[in-house]
Amino acid sequence: MSTPSSLIAQDRKLGWLLLLPSLIVMLAVILWPLIYSFFLSFQNLNISNPARGREFVGWDNYVRVISSKPWWKSWLRTIYFVLADLLIGIPLGLGIAVLLNRDFKLKGVIFAIILFPYVLAPIVNSLIWKLIYDPNYGFLNGILLQLGLIKEYIPWLSKPSLAIVMLIIANLWQGTPFAIILFLAGLKAIPKEEYEAASVDGASGFTSFWYITLPHLKPILYMNFVMKTILTFKLFDIVYSLTGGGPGGSTEVVGMMIYRESFEFMRFGVASAMSYLLLFLVVVLVIFYSWAFKEEKE
C-alpha cells in the first residue's frame, strides 16, 4: 500500500515530467541565447568580414562602450522616457483606476476606450501617432490650427527639442493602460469594510486613500515600477517607427543604438556588451526597488 509520502513523490515526478517539454523549450529560446550573447560580448565579431573570424578581446567591448559619448547620451534619453513613465504614467494610471473603480454609466465603454492602446500591436500604435504628428495633414496640427493655438503647421518630429517630447507622449499613451489594469486589480482586492469603518470614524476621502488604499496597493506599485522600468529601458518600436533615432540622433535611445550596432554596423560583440550593460543597470534598479518597497517587519 502506498504511503502519503510516496504518493507525493510520484506526483512531483509526474509534475516534472509534464514540465520537461516547456523547460527544454525555455532553455533553447531563452537561456542559450543569453549564454551565447554573453560570450559574444567578449569577442570581436563582424559578419560583414567573415574571413577575419572571431577574435577574443576580453573587456575591450565594454570599455569601448563605456568610453563612448553617444552611448551615454542615449542613456540620458532613455532615462527621460523611464522618468516620464514612473513620475507621470504611474500616478496617471492610479488616478484613472480609482475613477474606473466606481460605478457610473458607460463605464464599460470608457474602460474599453482607455485600454484600446494596450491591445494594439506596438507598431500599429506607432503608425497612429505618425499620422497624428504628420506636419502636413496630421490631426494635432489640424486641431491646434482650428483652435487658433498655432498660426502654421509645426514639424513635431523634425525638431530635436520637440521630437523626444512627442515620443514620450506616444509612449505614455501606449503604456499607461498597463498600469491601470494592475491598479484596478489591486483596488478590487481591498475589503470594503475598511472604507466603511474609516467613514464611520469620520475619515475624509483623502485620509482613506492615504491610509487604506495606498498601503494595500504597495505591491502593485512595486510591480508597476519594476515592469515599467524594464519595458521602457528596452523601448525601440516607437522610436524606430516615428523618428528612426533622428533628427540628428536626438531621439536615439539605448534600444535603438543596440539595433544599429547589430544590424547596421554588424558589430555583434559591441552590441552584446551594450545589452549586458543595459541588463546590469536594470537588475540594479530592480534590487533598489525591492529594498525601497520592502515591507517593514513587525
Residue pairs with C-beta under 8 A, 6 or more apart in sequence:
2 10
37 272
37 275
37 276
38 272
38 276
40 268
40 269
40 272
41 61
41 62
41 269
41 272
41 273
41 275
41 276
42 56
42 57
42 58
42 59
42 61
42 269
43 54
43 55
43 56
43 57
43 61
43 269
44 54
44 55
44 56
44 57
44 60
44 61
44 269
45 54
45 55
45 267
45 268
45 269
46 52
46 266
46 267
46 268
46 269
47 266
47 268
48 266
57 269
61 269
61 270
61 272
61 273
62 273
62 276
62 277
64 270
64 273
65 71
65 270
65 273
65 274
65 277
66 277
70 249
70 252
70 257
71 257
71 274
73 249
73 252
74 252
74 253
74 254
74 256
74 257
75 254
77 164
77 250
77 251
77 252
77 253
78 232
78 233
78 235
78 253
78 254
78 255
80 164
80 168
81 167
81 168
81 171
81 232
81 235
81 253
82 228
82 229
82 232
82 233
84 168
84 171
84 172
85 171
85 172
85 175
85 228
85 229
85 232
86 225
86 228
86 229
88 172
89 172
89 175
89 176
89 179
89 228
90 179
90 221
90 224
90 225
90 228
92 172
92 176
92 179
93 176
93 177
93 178
93 179
93 180
93 182
93 183
93 224
94 179
94 183
94 217
96 114
96 176
96 180
97 179
97 180
97 183
97 184
97 187
98 183
98 187
98 209
98 213
100 107
100 110
100 111
100 114
100 180
100 184
101 184
101 187
101 188
114 177
114 180
115 177
115 180
115 181
116 177
117 125
117 173
117 174
117 176
117 177
118 174
118 177
118 178
118 181
120 128
120 174
122 174
122 237
122 238
123 237
123 241
125 170
125 173
125 174
125 238
126 170
126 237
126 238
126 240
126 241
126 242
127 241
129 166
129 170
129 173
129 238
129 242
130 241
130 242
131 138
131 139
132 138
132 139
132 140
133 140
133 156
133 157
133 166
133 242
134 141
135 141
135 153
135 154
135 155
135 156
135 157
135 158
136 153
138 153
138 156
140 156
141 150
141 153
141 154
141 156
144 150
144 154
145 151
145 152
145 153
154 162
156 162
156 163
156 166
157 163
157 166
157 242
157 243
157 247
158 247
159 247
160 247
160 248
160 250
160 251
163 243
163 246
163 247
163 250
163 251
164 250
164 251
166 242
167 238
167 239
167 242
167 243
167 251
170 238
170 242
171 232
171 235
171 238
174 238
175 228
175 231
175 232
178 227
178 228
178 231
179 224
179 228
182 220
182 223
182 224
183 217
183 220
183 224
185 220
186 216
186 217
186 219
186 220
187 213
187 217
189 216
190 212
190 213
190 216
194 212
195 208
195 212
198 207
198 208
198 211
198 212
199 208
203 211
214 221
218 293
218 295
219 293
221 293
222 289
222 290
222 293
225 289
225 293
226 286
226 289
229 282
229 285
229 286
229 289
230 282
230 286
233 254
233 255
233 278
233 281
233 282
234 255
234 278
235 253
235 255
236 253
236 255
236 256
236 259
239 245
239 251
239 252
239 253
239 255
239 256
240 256
240 259
242 251
243 251
244 256
245 251
245 252
245 253
245 256
245 257
245 260
246 252
252 260
254 274
254 278
257 274
258 271
258 274
258 275
258 278
261 267
261 268
261 270
261 271
261 274
262 268
262 271
